Amino acid sequence: MGGETELLKDPEFQRLLVRRSRWRWGLSGLLIGAYLVWGIGGIYFAEAYAAPFMGIALPWGMAVGFLIIAMSIVLSMVYVRVVNRLEADEALEQDKHR
């Protein structure tokens, strides 16, 4: 149990948590912003959102919604890769100090 409290007090671990938090909040803000723009756009440009997308029965609003969902999947993959790289770099630094 004592090892956990030492880990939480470790400045390098705190730095890792801060870096992960910045990435998490930055990517979350980007996705929330995309959803807000999409929703507000639907209010002000309802006719454009209802228009057919590239001549098919799918409306523009749904097509953009699908793109935002795809963007959320891509951002999740980016976050996982970045955090894994941050943790691997932190582990390498820990090994250098030993």
NUMARLO-595084 format. One line per field, with one value per residue: x, y, z of N, C-alpha, C in turn; residue number from 0. Coordinates in nm, 3 decimals, always signed. Atoms other than C-alpha are relative to their C-alpha. Layout:
% NUMARLO-595084
n.east: X_... $
n.north: Y_... $
n.up: Z_... $
ca.east: X_... $
ca.north: Y_... $
ca.up: Z_... $
c.east: X_... $
c.north: Y_... $
c.up: Z_... $
i: NUM_... $
END
This chain:
% NUMARLO-595084
n.east: +0.082_-0.087_-0.055_+0.096_-0.007_-0.128_+0.017_+0.082_-0.078_-0.115_+0.018_+0.003_+0.133_+0.091_-0.019_+0.068_+0.145_+0.033_-0.008_+0.115_+0.120_+0.005_+0.044_+0.140_+0.089_-0.012_+0.075_+0.141_+0.049_+0.015_+0.118_+0.118_+0.017_+0.056_+0.142_+0.073_+0.012_+0.095_+0.135_+0.039_+0.018_+0.130_+0.103_-0.003_-0.004_+0.084_+0.026_-0.123_-0.019_+0.100_-0.026_-0.065_-0.146_-0.058_+0.103_+0.061_+0.109_-0.056_-0.011_-0.130_-0.012_-0.040_-0.135_-0.094_+0.006_-0.083_-0.140_-0.038_-0.018_-0.128_-0.103_-0.015_-0.076_-0.139_-0.058_-0.024_-0.121_-0.112_-0.024_-0.061_-0.139_-0.080_-0.017_-0.092_-0.135_-0.040_-0.031_-0.123_-0.110_-0.017_-0.064_-0.142_-0.068_-0.013_-0.108_-0.126_-0.033_-0.032 $
n.north: -0.120_-0.117_-0.027_-0.080_-0.140_-0.053_-0.023_-0.120_-0.118_-0.009_-0.112_+0.047_+0.055_-0.115_-0.060_+0.088_-0.022_-0.132_+0.010_+0.078_-0.083_-0.102_+0.067_+0.042_-0.115_-0.062_+0.079_-0.006_-0.132_+0.001_+0.079_-0.072_-0.114_+0.050_+0.030_-0.126_-0.065_+0.080_-0.025_-0.139_-0.008_+0.059_-0.097_-0.115_+0.042_+0.120_+0.039_+0.060_+0.129_+0.093_+0.023_+0.129_+0.002_+0.052_+0.059_+0.122_-0.029_-0.039_-0.146_-0.055_+0.000_+0.134_+0.027_-0.070_+0.071_+0.120_-0.044_-0.035_+0.127_+0.054_-0.082_+0.041_+0.125_-0.033_-0.071_+0.099_+0.073_-0.092_-0.014_+0.123_+0.007_-0.104_+0.034_+0.113_-0.052_-0.076_+0.094_+0.071_-0.095_-0.013_+0.123_-0.007_-0.094_+0.066_+0.096_-0.074_-0.051_+0.111 $
n.up: +0.000_-0.009_+0.132_+0.077_-0.042_+0.049_+0.142_+0.020_-0.037_+0.089_+0.093_+0.138_+0.020_+0.005_+0.132_+0.094_-0.015_+0.057_+0.146_+0.045_-0.021_+0.107_+0.122_-0.017_+0.006_+0.133_+0.098_-0.038_+0.041_+0.145_+0.034_-0.048_+0.091_+0.126_-0.023_-0.016_+0.131_+0.077_-0.052_+0.027_+0.145_+0.031_-0.034_+0.090_+0.140_+0.004_+0.139_+0.052_-0.068_+0.053_+0.142_+0.026_+0.001_+0.124_+0.084_-0.056_-0.092_-0.129_-0.011_-0.039_-0.145_-0.044_+0.050_-0.089_-0.127_+0.013_+0.001_-0.138_-0.071_+0.047_-0.060_-0.140_-0.001_+0.033_-0.114_-0.104_+0.037_-0.018_-0.144_-0.051_+0.049_-0.065_-0.141_-0.007_+0.026_-0.119_-0.107_+0.036_-0.022_-0.144_-0.047_+0.040_-0.089_-0.131_+0.010_+0.007_-0.133_-0.091 $
ca.east: +0.000_+0.287_+0.420_+0.103_+0.130_+0.496_+0.404_+0.135_+0.386_+0.654_+0.708_+0.772_+0.444_+0.266_+0.418_+0.289_-0.060_-0.055_+0.055_-0.213_-0.474_-0.379_-0.419_-0.747_-0.902_-0.769_-0.910_-1.234_-1.272_-1.216_-1.485_-1.732_-1.672_-1.744_-2.072_-2.171_-2.097_-2.290_-2.590_-2.594_-2.547_-2.855_-3.055_-2.943_-2.902_-3.188_-3.257_-2.893_-2.883_-3.196_-3.060_-2.947_-2.579_-2.408_-2.736_-2.827_-3.110_-2.879_-2.918_-2.613_-2.683_-2.657_-2.346_-2.173_-2.293_-2.134_-1.812_-1.812_-1.858_-1.568_-1.366_-1.436_-1.303_-0.989_-0.933_-0.967_-0.700_-0.474_-0.518_-0.432_-0.119_+0.000_-0.059_+0.114_+0.413_+0.417_+0.411_+0.684_+0.903_+0.844_+0.942_+1.265_+1.349_+1.284_+1.523_+1.793_+1.774_+1.820 $
ca.north: +0.000_+0.236_+0.202_+0.354_+0.670_+0.707_+0.673_+0.940_+1.178_+1.113_+1.434_+1.241_+1.054_+1.384_+1.524_+1.220_+1.274_+1.641_+1.558_+1.289_+1.531_+1.799_+1.554_+1.421_+1.764_+1.898_+1.614_+1.615_+1.988_+1.936_+1.669_+1.866_+2.169_+1.962_+1.838_+2.191_+2.333_+2.045_+2.101_+2.479_+2.441_+2.220_+2.499_+2.777_+2.577_+2.328_+2.336_+2.260_+1.978_+1.824_+1.844_+1.517_+1.434_+1.384_+1.294_+1.004_+0.977_+1.048_+1.410_+1.632_+1.655_+1.280_+1.259_+1.520_+1.339_+1.017_+1.206_+1.337_+0.983_+0.868_+1.162_+1.048_+0.702_+0.847_+1.084_+0.791_+0.602_+0.909_+0.951_+0.587_+0.602_+0.929_+0.814_+0.483_+0.672_+0.907_+0.614_+0.431_+0.744_+0.778_+0.415_+0.470_+0.772_+0.568_+0.300_+0.560_+0.691_+0.345 $
ca.up: +0.000_+0.078_-0.278_-0.420_-0.213_-0.307_-0.673_-0.644_-0.487_-0.751_-0.957_-1.278_-1.235_-1.168_-1.490_-1.681_-1.538_-1.640_-1.995_-2.029_-1.893_-2.147_-2.435_-2.295_-2.247_-2.577_-2.785_-2.586_-2.647_-3.018_-3.034_-2.821_-3.042_-3.354_-3.206_-3.104_-3.449_-3.606_-3.377_-3.414_-3.789_-3.796_-3.634_-3.867_-4.189_-4.164_-4.539_-4.622_-4.366_-4.523_-4.879_-5.038_-4.993_-5.331_-5.500_-5.270_-5.018_-4.723_-4.603_-4.547_-4.176_-4.132_-4.347_-4.133_-3.821_-3.946_-4.013_-3.656_-3.524_-3.742_-3.609_-3.253_-3.334_-3.493_-3.200_-2.960_-3.152_-3.153_-2.777_-2.707_-2.925_-2.771_-2.413_-2.479_-2.621_-2.320_-2.080_-2.274_-2.269_-1.897_-1.843_-2.040_-1.827_-1.512_-1.636_-1.708_-1.352_-1.200 $
c.east: +0.085_+0.060_-0.091_+0.008_+0.131_-0.009_-0.081_+0.075_+0.120_-0.021_-0.005_-0.137_-0.103_+0.010_-0.070_-0.152_-0.044_+0.001_-0.118_-0.128_-0.013_-0.048_-0.148_-0.095_+0.005_-0.082_-0.149_-0.062_-0.021_-0.126_-0.129_-0.028_-0.060_-0.149_-0.081_-0.020_-0.101_-0.144_-0.050_-0.020_-0.134_-0.115_-0.008_-0.003_-0.080_-0.024_+0.123_+0.023_-0.097_+0.023_+0.071_+0.153_+0.048_-0.102_-0.063_-0.103_+0.048_+0.010_+0.140_+0.021_+0.044_+0.141_+0.105_+0.002_+0.084_+0.148_+0.049_+0.020_+0.131_+0.116_+0.021_+0.078_+0.148_+0.067_+0.027_+0.127_+0.124_+0.034_+0.071_+0.146_+0.089_+0.027_+0.093_+0.144_+0.050_+0.041_+0.127_+0.121_+0.028_+0.069_+0.148_+0.078_+0.020_+0.117_+0.137_+0.045_+0.038_+0.139 $
c.north: +0.125_+0.039_+0.088_+0.147_+0.063_+0.031_+0.126_+0.128_+0.023_+0.113_-0.043_-0.061_+0.113_+0.069_-0.083_+0.021_+0.132_-0.007_-0.080_+0.082_+0.105_-0.062_-0.036_+0.118_+0.069_-0.074_-0.002_+0.133_+0.009_-0.074_+0.069_+0.120_-0.043_-0.031_+0.129_+0.072_-0.075_+0.027_+0.140_+0.020_-0.057_+0.095_+0.110_-0.038_-0.128_-0.047_-0.068_-0.137_-0.104_-0.032_-0.134_+0.014_-0.071_-0.078_-0.128_+0.041_+0.045_+0.152_+0.043_-0.005_-0.135_-0.034_+0.067_-0.066_-0.128_+0.035_+0.036_-0.127_-0.065_+0.080_-0.039_-0.130_+0.027_+0.073_-0.094_-0.079_+0.087_+0.013_-0.123_-0.009_+0.102_-0.036_-0.120_+0.045_+0.080_-0.094_-0.079_+0.091_+0.016_-0.123_-0.002_+0.095_-0.061_-0.099_+0.068_+0.046_-0.111_-0.047 $
c.up: +0.000_-0.134_-0.084_+0.038_-0.044_-0.148_-0.027_+0.032_-0.092_-0.102_-0.147_-0.033_-0.009_-0.137_-0.107_+0.007_-0.061_-0.152_-0.055_+0.010_-0.109_-0.131_+0.009_-0.015_-0.136_-0.106_+0.033_-0.041_-0.149_-0.042_+0.045_-0.089_-0.133_+0.015_+0.017_-0.133_-0.086_+0.046_-0.029_-0.150_-0.043_+0.030_-0.106_-0.147_-0.020_-0.144_-0.060_+0.062_-0.054_-0.147_-0.020_-0.010_-0.126_-0.084_+0.053_+0.106_+0.139_+0.009_+0.048_+0.151_+0.055_-0.045_+0.088_+0.138_-0.002_-0.002_+0.140_+0.082_-0.042_+0.061_+0.146_+0.011_-0.028_+0.116_+0.117_-0.029_+0.017_+0.148_+0.056_-0.044_+0.071_+0.146_+0.015_-0.023_+0.121_+0.113_-0.030_+0.021_+0.148_+0.058_-0.038_+0.090_+0.138_-0.002_-0.005_+0.138_+0.097_-0.016 $
i: 0_1_2_3_4_5_6_7_8_9_10_11_12_13_14_15_16_17_18_19_20_21_22_23_24_25_26_27_28_29_30_31_32_33_34_35_36_37_38_39_40_41_42_43_44_45_46_47_48_49_50_51_52_53_54_55_56_57_58_59_60_61_62_63_64_65_66_67_68_69_70_71_72_73_74_75_76_77_78_79_80_81_82_83_84_85_86_87_88_89_90_91_92_93_94_95_96_97 $
END
